[in-house]
Amino acid sequence: MSDPIITPPEFGTRFIHAEVRGRALHLRIDRVERRNSFTQEMYRALKRAAIWADGQPELDAVCLTGTDRWFAVGGDMAGNSEDPEGIGSEWDPTDNFPFRHIERCRKIWVAAINGMCQAGGIDIALHCDVVIASDQARFRIPELLRGIPDAFMAARLAEAVGVARARYLFFTAAEITASEAEAAGLVGRVVPHEQLAEHVEWVLEQISLTGPQARAAVKADLNARLPRVDVELFRRSIMTPEMIEGMRAFVEKRPVDWPRD
């Protein structure tokens, strides 16, 4: 059977390149001048990609990777926006995040971690179905250094690596290697950097050999076992004095001075 010819739509950002190859939607994050940090439009683009791919019967998977030395380092702390007016129309700031949509999408999401992956990048990896990492990849969870309680991370990290490791990664913000991430259960497979693209293509081929309805059913059953995300945790903390100080200190490249009231 020949591969389908499908052209993906514009997902609303110039920093994520999209194309369909074979039976997979390929997404590449490309904002290297900001270490592939995410604008809100970039997060929203992944959400739109999940919704679009879910409605394409000829697609089996979505593959997400980064560019150069970066996979993704989380949200842009400077608040840069590609479309301030459009983002301003969103009533719920958490609705831009793609994590729940990635889990709900019936297609298999494959994260190809090519380089540095931290904060929201790890959120993305935790919500994907298959995670493959280059041996040059590095992982870190620095949210608490910015005063940000990440509800999505809190709901998924311990399920992946266990409570003890989750606490260590949260409370120390330690950087770990790809091999350490594999041993902890954060990624499914680590391969030599030069073999990453080849191995990802093999994984996508294997996925396409499986029954579409059966694999969607297994994905749904696996995800049904995961704990509920307490989105209110984020809403309760957003733009509090602590979060404002943490983010401002990061942008200004100075030591943080936590309010103690």
C-alpha positions as CSV (number, residue, x, y, z in Angstrom):
1,M,0.0,0.0,0.0
2,S,1.4,3.4,-1.0
3,D,1.9,6.1,1.6
4,P,-0.8,8.8,1.8
5,I,-0.2,12.3,0.4
6,I,-1.2,14.7,3.1
7,T,-0.3,18.3,3.6
8,P,-0.6,19.5,7.2
9,P,-2.2,22.9,7.8
10,E,-0.5,25.8,9.5
11,F,-0.5,25.3,13.2
12,G,0.1,28.9,14.2
13,T,3.8,29.3,14.7
14,R,6.9,29.7,12.6
15,F,9.0,27.9,15.1
16,I,7.5,24.4,14.6
17,H,8.0,22.9,11.1
18,A,5.4,20.3,10.1
19,E,5.4,17.7,7.3
20,V,3.9,14.3,6.7
21,R,6.3,11.6,5.8
22,G,5.0,8.1,5.3
23,R,2.2,7.7,7.8
24,A,3.6,10.0,10.4
25,L,3.2,13.7,11.1
26,H,6.7,15.0,11.8
27,L,7.1,18.1,13.9
28,R,10.4,19.8,14.5
29,I,11.0,22.5,17.1
30,D,13.2,25.2,15.7
31,R,13.9,28.2,17.9
32,V,17.5,27.6,18.6
33,E,18.3,31.3,19.3
34,R,16.2,30.8,22.4
35,R,17.3,27.2,23.1
36,N,13.9,26.0,21.7
37,S,12.0,27.7,24.6
38,F,8.3,27.7,23.9
39,T,6.1,30.6,23.2
40,Q,2.5,30.1,24.1
41,E,1.8,29.9,20.4
42,M,4.2,27.0,20.1
43,Y,2.5,25.1,22.9
44,R,-0.9,25.8,21.2
45,A,0.5,24.6,17.9
46,L,1.2,21.2,19.4
47,K,-2.3,21.1,20.8
48,R,-3.6,21.9,17.3
49,A,-1.4,19.3,15.8
50,A,-2.8,16.6,18.2
51,I,-6.3,17.6,17.3
52,W,-5.6,17.6,13.5
53,A,-3.6,14.3,13.5
54,D,-6.4,12.6,15.5
55,G,-8.8,13.3,12.6
56,Q,-6.5,11.8,9.9
57,P,-7.3,8.1,9.4
58,E,-4.3,7.6,7.2
59,L,-1.8,8.7,9.9
60,D,-0.4,6.3,12.5
61,A,1.9,8.5,14.5
62,V,3.2,11.9,15.4
63,C,7.0,12.4,15.7
64,L,8.3,15.4,17.6
65,T,12.0,16.4,17.8
66,G,14.2,19.5,18.2
67,T,16.9,21.2,16.4
68,D,20.7,21.5,16.9
69,R,21.6,20.9,20.6
70,W,18.1,21.5,21.9
71,F,14.9,19.5,22.2
72,A,12.9,21.9,24.3
73,V,13.7,23.8,27.5
74,G,10.2,24.8,28.6
75,G,8.3,28.0,28.4
76,D,9.8,31.4,27.4
77,M,10.3,33.1,30.8
78,A,10.6,36.5,29.1
79,G,7.0,36.3,28.0
80,N,7.8,36.7,24.3
81,S,4.7,36.2,22.1
82,E,4.2,35.7,18.4
83,D,0.5,36.8,18.6
84,P,-0.2,38.7,21.8
85,E,-3.7,39.6,20.6
86,G,-4.6,36.0,19.9
87,I,-3.2,34.7,23.1
88,G,-5.0,37.4,25.0
89,S,-8.3,36.0,23.7
90,E,-7.7,32.7,25.6
91,W,-9.7,32.8,28.7
92,D,-7.9,29.9,30.3
93,P,-4.0,30.1,30.2
94,T,-3.7,26.4,30.8
95,D,-5.8,25.7,27.6
96,N,-2.8,26.4,25.4
97,F,-0.9,23.5,26.9
98,P,-0.9,20.4,24.6
99,F,-0.2,17.7,27.2
100,R,-3.8,16.4,27.7
101,H,-4.4,16.6,24.0
102,I,-1.3,14.5,23.3
103,E,-2.6,11.8,25.7
104,R,-6.1,11.9,24.2
105,C,-4.9,11.7,20.6
106,R,-5.4,8.2,19.2
107,K,-2.2,8.4,17.3
108,I,1.1,7.3,18.9
109,W,3.3,10.2,19.8
110,V,7.0,9.6,19.5
111,A,9.4,12.0,21.1
112,A,12.9,12.0,19.6
113,I,15.0,13.7,22.3
114,N,18.0,15.1,20.3
115,G,19.5,17.4,23.0
116,M,18.7,19.4,26.1
117,C,15.3,18.6,27.5
118,Q,14.0,20.3,30.6
119,A,11.0,21.8,32.2
120,G,8.1,21.9,29.6
121,G,10.2,19.7,27.4
122,I,10.1,17.0,30.0
123,D,6.3,17.6,30.3
124,I,6.0,16.8,26.6
125,A,8.2,13.7,26.8
126,L,6.1,12.4,29.8
127,H,2.9,12.8,27.8
128,C,4.3,11.1,24.7
129,D,3.8,7.4,24.1
130,V,7.3,6.4,23.0
131,V,10.4,8.4,24.0
132,I,13.8,7.8,22.3
133,A,16.8,9.8,23.4
134,S,20.2,10.5,21.9
135,D,23.1,9.6,24.2
136,Q,23.9,13.4,24.1
137,A,20.6,14.4,25.6
138,R,20.4,15.9,29.0
139,F,17.4,16.3,31.3
140,R,16.6,18.7,34.1
141,I,13.5,20.0,36.1
142,P,14.2,23.6,37.2
143,E,10.6,24.7,37.7
144,L,10.9,25.2,41.5
145,L,13.9,27.5,41.0
146,R,11.4,29.8,39.3
147,G,8.6,29.4,41.8
148,I,6.5,27.4,39.4
149,P,4.6,24.4,40.7
150,D,4.1,22.3,37.5
151,A,0.8,20.3,37.9
152,F,1.4,18.3,34.7
153,M,4.9,17.3,35.9
154,A,3.7,16.5,39.4
155,A,1.0,14.2,38.0
156,R,3.2,12.3,35.6
157,L,6.8,12.2,36.8
158,A,6.4,9.9,39.8
159,E,4.5,7.5,37.6
160,A,7.4,7.3,35.3
161,V,10.4,7.3,37.6
162,G,9.0,6.5,41.1
163,V,8.3,8.9,44.0
164,A,11.9,8.9,45.4
165,R,13.5,9.9,42.1
166,A,10.7,12.4,41.3
167,R,11.4,14.1,44.6
168,Y,15.1,14.2,44.0
169,L,14.7,15.7,40.5
170,F,12.1,18.2,41.6
171,F,13.9,19.4,44.8
172,T,17.5,19.5,43.5
173,A,16.9,20.5,39.9
174,A,19.8,18.2,39.1
175,E,20.8,17.6,35.5
176,I,20.9,14.0,34.5
177,T,22.3,12.2,31.5
178,A,20.4,10.2,28.9
179,S,21.6,6.9,30.4
180,E,20.5,8.0,33.8
181,A,17.1,9.0,32.4
182,E,16.7,5.6,30.7
183,A,17.6,3.8,34.0
184,A,15.1,5.9,35.9
185,G,12.3,5.2,33.4
186,L,12.0,8.7,32.0
187,V,12.9,7.5,28.4
188,G,12.2,4.2,26.7
189,R,15.5,3.8,24.8
190,V,18.8,5.6,24.4
191,V,20.8,5.3,21.1
192,P,24.0,6.8,19.8
193,H,23.4,10.4,18.6
194,E,24.2,9.6,15.0
195,Q,21.7,6.7,15.0
196,L,18.8,8.6,16.5
197,A,17.0,9.5,13.2
198,E,17.5,5.9,11.8
199,H,16.1,4.3,15.0
200,V,13.1,6.7,15.1
201,E,12.2,5.8,11.5
202,W,12.4,2.1,12.5
203,V,10.1,2.8,15.5
204,L,7.6,4.6,13.2
205,E,7.6,1.7,10.8
206,Q,6.9,-0.8,13.6
207,I,4.0,1.3,14.8
208,S,2.5,1.3,11.3
209,L,2.5,-2.5,11.4
210,T,0.1,-2.6,14.3
211,G,-3.6,-2.4,14.2
212,P,-4.9,1.2,14.4
213,Q,-7.9,0.5,16.6
214,A,-6.0,-2.0,18.8
215,R,-3.1,0.3,19.5
216,A,-5.5,3.3,20.2
217,A,-7.3,1.1,22.6
218,V,-4.1,0.1,24.4
219,K,-3.0,3.7,24.6
220,A,-6.3,4.8,26.1
221,D,-6.2,1.9,28.6
222,L,-2.7,2.8,29.7
223,N,-3.4,6.5,30.1
224,A,-6.7,5.7,32.0
225,R,-4.5,4.4,34.8
226,L,-2.6,7.7,35.2
227,P,-3.6,10.2,38.0
228,R,-5.7,13.2,37.3
229,V,-3.8,16.5,36.7
230,D,-4.7,19.1,39.3
231,V,-4.7,22.1,36.9
232,E,-6.0,24.3,39.7
233,L,-2.5,23.9,41.3
234,F,-1.1,26.0,38.5
235,R,-4.0,28.5,38.5
236,R,-3.7,29.1,42.2
237,S,0.0,29.9,41.8
238,I,0.1,31.8,38.5
239,M,1.4,35.4,38.9
240,T,1.8,35.1,42.7
241,P,4.6,37.3,44.2
242,E,6.7,34.1,44.5
243,M,6.3,33.2,40.8
244,I,6.8,36.8,39.6
245,E,10.1,37.0,41.6
246,G,11.3,33.6,40.4
247,M,10.7,34.4,36.7
248,R,12.0,38.0,37.0
249,A,15.2,36.8,38.6
250,F,15.7,34.3,35.8
251,V,15.2,36.9,33.1
252,E,17.4,39.4,34.9
253,K,20.1,36.7,35.5
254,R,20.4,37.5,39.2
255,P,20.0,35.5,42.4
256,V,16.3,35.1,43.5
257,D,15.0,36.9,46.6
258,W,12.0,34.9,47.6
259,P,9.2,36.8,49.4
260,R,8.7,35.3,52.9
261,D,5.4,36.8,53.9
